Amino acid sequence: MDNIKIMVNGLPGNMASNVASHALSDSRFDLIPPSLTGPEITETETVIDSVSVRLVQPQYRDQAVLAIKEKEGLFLNVDFSLPSAVNSNAKFYCKHGLPFVMGTTGGDRQL
């Protein structure tokens, strides 16, 4: 059985970092190194358990996701971004046909 490929978005946040670290320590998962992050993040990369993860700003996420899909095939997005990004991120995942788990609370639940 193939490993489950996951992309953890919301790095370098605490919850996203914990989930990414767990994925790296669990042989059932393959962590995809880029991570979608928010416009307030100034870093361009973060390190999780000695793995360098490139942080992708919102203005580059469309191009990045297309390249990742081409390289990796099917993968699961695990989102631990800010509550203010919940709805726009869910819309983005749907637009690109990306399966996702929204771990962030907040957002407009009616929408």
Secondary structure, 3 states (H helix, E strand, C coil): CCCEEEEEECCCCHHHHHHHHHHHHCCCEEECCCEECCCCCCCCEEEECCEEEEEECHHHHHHHHHHHHHHHCCCEEEECCCHHHHHHHHHHHHHCCCCEEECCCCCCCCC
